[in-house]
Amino acid sequence: MNICVCVGSSCHLKGSYDVIRLLKENLEANGLTDRVNLSAAFCMGKCEHGVTVKVNDEIVTGVNADTFDAFFKEKVLGGELG
């Protein structure tokens, strides 16, 4: 699985580095670090929707500390790794 978090200026201000930290922590806690390629990219063109994360070919917007658990459960654990 490939996960890419936007770290462009808008997403950075909206907490992209918190999302990256949470991803690292949760991937490690679930023993998935060797099955997920985590990377960062600049601007995915969805700036007005909050932090943007691309999971394989799917764009997910509005990811933050409050929505992270649901995002991780659905898109990562419930995705092709589930």
GULUMFI-870051 format. One record per residue (C-alpha): residue in three letters; x, y, z. Coordinates in nm, 2 decimals, decimal comma. Example, Ala and Ser with C-alpha at 12.3 -4.5 7.8 and 13.67 -1.06 7.14 Angstrom:
<sites>
ALA; 1,23; -0,45; 0,78;
SER; 1,37; -0,11; 0,71;
</sites>
This chain:
<sites>
MET; 0,00; 0,00; 0,00;
ASN; 0,12; 0,35; -0,08;
ILE; 0,02; 0,64; 0,14;
CYS; 0,13; 1,00; 0,04;
VAL; 0,05; 1,30; 0,26;
CYS; 0,05; 1,65; 0,12;
VAL; 0,29; 1,88; 0,30;
GLY; 0,23; 2,19; 0,09;
SER; 0,18; 2,52; 0,27;
SER; -0,20; 2,49; 0,31;
CYS; -0,19; 2,13; 0,43;
HIS; 0,11; 2,21; 0,65;
LEU; -0,08; 2,48; 0,83;
LYS; -0,38; 2,25; 0,87;
GLY; -0,17; 1,98; 1,04;
SER; -0,02; 1,75; 0,78;
TYR; 0,28; 1,68; 1,00;
ASP; 0,05; 1,57; 1,28;
VAL; -0,12; 1,33; 1,03;
ILE; 0,23; 1,19; 0,93;
ARG; 0,31; 1,14; 1,30;
LEU; -0,02; 0,96; 1,36;
LEU; 0,03; 0,74; 1,05;
LYS; 0,38; 0,64; 1,17;
GLU; 0,26; 0,56; 1,52;
ASN; -0,04; 0,36; 1,40;
LEU; 0,15; 0,18; 1,13;
GLU; 0,41; 0,07; 1,38;
ALA; 0,14; -0,02; 1,65;
ASN; -0,04; -0,24; 1,39;
GLY; 0,28; -0,40; 1,26;
LEU; 0,23; -0,25; 0,91;
THR; 0,55; -0,05; 0,86;
ASP; 0,69; -0,31; 0,62;
ARG; 0,37; -0,33; 0,41;
VAL; 0,31; 0,05; 0,37;
ASN; 0,52; 0,30; 0,17;
LEU; 0,47; 0,63; 0,35;
SER; 0,58; 0,94; 0,16;
ALA; 0,51; 1,31; 0,14;
ALA; 0,43; 1,54; -0,16;
PHE; 0,37; 1,90; -0,23;
CYS; 0,02; 2,02; -0,33;
MET; -0,23; 1,77; -0,46;
GLY; -0,47; 2,05; -0,56;
LYS; -0,73; 2,00; -0,29;
CYS; -0,61; 2,29; -0,06;
GLU; -0,95; 2,41; 0,04;
HIS; -1,05; 2,07; 0,18;
GLY; -0,79; 2,03; 0,46;
VAL; -0,50; 1,78; 0,48;
THR; -0,50; 1,56; 0,17;
VAL; -0,38; 1,20; 0,18;
LYS; -0,35; 0,97; -0,12;
VAL; -0,40; 0,60; -0,04;
ASN; -0,29; 0,41; -0,35;
ASP; -0,50; 0,59; -0,62;
GLU; -0,77; 0,73; -0,39;
ILE; -0,76; 1,09; -0,27;
VAL; -0,89; 1,15; 0,08;
THR; -0,93; 1,51; 0,21;
GLY; -0,99; 1,67; 0,55;
VAL; -0,77; 1,43; 0,74;
ASN; -0,67; 1,57; 1,08;
ALA; -0,62; 1,45; 1,44;
ASP; -1,00; 1,44; 1,49;
THR; -1,08; 1,24; 1,18;
PHE; -0,76; 1,03; 1,18;
ASP; -0,89; 0,72; 1,36;
ALA; -1,19; 0,67; 1,13;
PHE; -0,96; 0,74; 0,83;
PHE; -0,70; 0,49; 0,94;
LYS; -0,96; 0,22; 1,02;
GLU; -1,15; 0,26; 0,69;
LYS; -0,87; 0,34; 0,44;
VAL; -0,57; 0,16; 0,58;
LEU; -0,69; -0,13; 0,80;
GLY; -1,01; -0,18; 0,59;
GLY; -0,82; -0,13; 0,26;
GLU; -0,61; -0,39; 0,09;
LEU; -0,42; -0,46; 0,41;
GLY; -0,74; -0,57; 0,59;
</sites>
